Amino acid sequence: MIEGTIIKGIGGFYYVQTDDDLVQCRARGIFRETNTTPLVGDRVRVRISEEDGNGYIEEIFERESVLLRPPVANVTQAVVVSSIKNPELNTWLLDRMLIMAEEQDLEVLICINKCELDRDGAREMEDIYRKAGYNTILTSVKEQKGLERLKNFMENHISVFAGPSGVGKSSLLNSINSNYDLEIGKISLKTSRGKHTTRHVELLKLNNNSYVLDSPGFSSLNLDFIEDETRIRFYFKDIEKYNNLCKFSSCIHVNEPGCSVKEAVETNTISKERYKNYLMIVEEIKNRKRRY
């Protein structure tokens, strides 16, 4: 038997990338008995039938992670892409995507694209999120800036690209690997709203140990998994490290006296923009609790 990674699933067939080939496979009936569905990203063991030459998935190795939207296993990194202009960088959306990546325990790379449109603004945003504790990178497809560094960040990962429509995710992928161009072009033609969506989840191969998820990433920014506003403080890296430094251990950094986070905001150690987004999300969770 041979081992490989499921990179695509369509109509009951699973396409498994091995070291040497792409093998079309069916899943064994035993998976139905255990209510297990193979997922894109699964590492599997495959048997090749001598009768018809097709592959049959015999074993699914233990998963490191599972995303529900899109359904994919073993993603290890979220590349959160925002453009500095066209469209304007929206820190509120960016911070929500970071919360979702934190929830899935993914490594995060923040990619600020189209940096040639506002170099000072791009550097300012890079500085804010780097100080917050995230890996950040400035990229420009037009100037071919940062692309090799972006590719290096994706080595040995299954990366999901996340970000709003129009920020340049597909252009970045095309620039990283020109072989992606045809597939991403097809995605564009299928859409009715200009979003790079697919009818199926697919991994694009970067090298033998690295893949990128052919998807806009997180399809929902719903934070329903956070049931209590007191939990928000654990999803902001720059705020979390102050949690034990406040006068009260239960401090959620809103109105409490002796709050180390509010002091850090006043001295610009924590970004005022990030803190404003934090307060908005705390209030959102509070309001949701009131409704129910």
ABEGO torsion letter per residue (X at the ends): XBBBBBABBBGGBBBBBBAABBBBBBBBAAAAAAGBBBBBGBBBBBBBBAAAGBBBBABBBBBABBBAOBBBBGBABBBBBBBABOBBBBAAAAAAAAAAAAAAGBBBBBBBBGAAABAAAAAAAAAAAAAAGBBBBBBBAAAGBGAAAAAAAABGBBBBBBEBBGAGAAAAAAAABAAAAAAAAAAAAABAAGBBBBABBBBBBABAABBBBBBAEBABABAAABABAAAAAAABAAAAAAAAABABAABAGAABBGBAAAAAAAAGABBAAAAAAAAAAAAAAAAAAAAX
